Amino acid sequence: MKDNQCGYCVGGEPLAKFGIKICDLKVSQLILFKEQSHPGRCIVAYKDHISELVDISDEERSLFFADVAKAAKAIHKVFHPDKLNYGAYGDTGCHLHFHLVPKYKDQFEWGGTFQMNPNQRYLTDEEYEKMIADLKAALD
């Protein structure tokens, strides 16, 4: 099931406002968050327009968390954060997704909760392409 108003569901311009699709995972998609105040920040979005973890079967939930873990391992491998924060929000955009936010000691927001969109650091197309290629290689 898809929602025509949801960037995760339709991709294209709605997704491009905040992210770039990296690839499909087992039951989700991996998206690079365009705002990169936290180098390596990504989103893992479930394949269907589901609002809550409790709205999917135990098997699907296990597969979704396996996708989150796979993405987290790739982020650790490529970016070497001191800690990876996980955020599951969606009061207005009710599509099950997790933000994977690398945190680095002595850098932006260390020791505090990450901002949803600090709007401080955007990259060039080439920089995004390199991050995506590095993450794809780390997923294998």
C-alpha positions as CSV (number, residue, x, y, z in Angstrom):
1,M,0.0,0.0,0.0
2,K,1.3,3.4,-1.0
3,D,0.4,7.1,-0.3
4,N,0.6,9.4,-3.2
5,Q,1.5,12.3,-0.9
6,C,4.4,10.5,0.8
7,G,8.0,11.0,-0.4
8,Y,9.0,7.5,0.8
9,C,6.2,6.0,-1.3
10,V,6.4,8.0,-4.5
11,G,10.1,9.0,-4.5
12,G,10.8,11.7,-7.1
13,E,10.5,15.3,-6.1
14,P,8.8,14.7,-2.7
15,L,11.8,12.5,-1.7
16,A,14.3,14.8,-3.3
17,K,13.3,17.6,-0.9
18,F,15.1,15.8,1.9
19,G,16.9,12.7,0.7
20,I,18.5,10.6,-2.1
21,K,17.6,6.9,-2.4
22,I,20.7,4.7,-2.1
23,C,19.1,1.3,-2.6
24,D,16.4,-1.2,-1.7
25,L,17.0,-3.5,1.2
26,K,15.1,-6.6,2.1
27,V,11.8,-4.9,3.2
28,S,12.8,-1.2,3.1
29,Q,14.8,1.4,1.3
30,L,18.0,3.2,2.4
31,I,18.0,6.9,1.9
32,L,20.8,9.4,2.3
33,F,19.6,12.4,4.3
34,K,20.6,15.5,2.3
35,E,21.4,17.6,5.3
36,Q,24.7,16.3,6.5
37,S,25.6,18.1,9.7
38,H,26.1,14.5,10.9
39,P,28.2,12.9,8.2
40,G,26.6,9.6,7.1
41,R,23.1,10.4,8.3
42,C,20.6,8.0,6.6
43,I,17.0,6.9,6.8
44,V,15.7,3.4,6.6
45,A,12.1,3.5,5.4
46,Y,9.7,0.5,5.4
47,K,8.6,-0.6,1.9
48,D,4.9,0.1,2.5
49,H,3.0,3.1,3.9
50,I,2.6,1.7,7.4
51,S,2.5,4.0,10.4
52,E,3.5,1.9,13.4
53,L,5.8,-1.1,14.2
54,V,2.7,-2.9,15.6
55,D,1.0,-2.6,12.2
56,I,3.3,-5.3,10.6
57,S,3.8,-8.9,11.4
58,D,6.5,-10.2,13.7
59,E,8.3,-11.6,10.7
60,E,8.2,-8.3,8.8
61,R,9.3,-6.4,11.9
62,S,12.3,-8.7,12.3
63,L,13.2,-8.2,8.7
64,F,12.8,-4.4,9.0
65,F,15.1,-4.3,12.1
66,A,17.6,-6.5,10.1
67,D,17.6,-3.8,7.4
68,V,18.2,-1.1,10.1
69,A,21.1,-3.1,11.5
70,K,22.6,-3.7,8.0
71,A,22.5,0.0,7.3
72,A,23.9,0.8,10.7
73,K,26.9,-1.5,10.1
74,A,27.6,0.2,6.8
75,I,27.5,3.6,8.4
76,H,29.9,2.4,11.1
77,K,32.2,0.9,8.5
78,V,32.3,4.0,6.3
79,F,32.0,6.9,8.7
80,H,33.4,5.5,12.1
81,P,31.0,7.5,14.4
82,D,31.5,7.4,18.1
83,K,27.8,6.6,18.5
84,L,24.9,6.1,16.2
85,N,21.5,7.6,17.3
86,Y,18.3,6.1,16.1
87,G,15.1,8.2,15.8
88,A,11.6,7.0,14.9
89,Y,9.3,10.0,14.3
90,G,6.3,10.7,12.2
91,D,3.6,12.7,13.8
92,T,2.6,14.2,10.4
93,G,4.4,11.9,7.9
94,C,3.0,8.5,9.1
95,H,5.4,6.2,7.2
96,L,7.4,3.8,9.3
97,H,11.1,4.9,9.1
98,F,14.1,5.3,11.3
99,H,16.7,8.1,11.2
100,L,20.2,6.7,11.6
101,V,22.3,9.7,12.9
102,P,26.0,9.3,13.4
103,K,27.4,11.3,16.3
104,Y,31.0,12.3,16.8
105,K,32.7,13.4,20.0
106,D,33.6,17.1,19.9
107,Q,31.4,17.7,16.9
108,F,27.9,19.0,16.2
109,E,25.4,18.1,18.9
110,W,27.5,15.6,20.7
111,G,25.9,14.8,24.1
112,G,22.5,16.0,23.0
113,T,19.5,15.0,20.9
114,F,19.9,15.6,17.2
115,Q,17.8,18.2,15.4
116,M,15.5,16.9,12.7
117,N,16.9,19.3,10.1
118,P,19.5,21.7,11.4
119,N,19.8,23.1,7.8
120,Q,23.5,23.8,8.1
121,R,25.4,21.5,5.7
122,Y,24.5,20.4,2.2
123,L,26.9,18.8,-0.2
124,T,27.8,18.9,-3.8
125,D,26.3,16.2,-6.1
126,E,29.8,14.7,-6.3
127,E,30.0,14.4,-2.5
128,Y,26.6,12.8,-2.3
129,E,27.6,10.3,-5.1
130,K,30.8,9.4,-3.2
131,M,28.9,8.8,0.1
132,I,26.3,6.7,-1.7
133,A,29.0,4.6,-3.5
134,D,30.9,4.1,-0.2
135,L,27.7,3.0,1.6
136,K,26.7,0.7,-1.2
137,A,30.1,-1.0,-1.1
138,A,29.9,-1.4,2.7
139,L,26.5,-3.1,2.4
140,D,27.9,-6.0,0.5
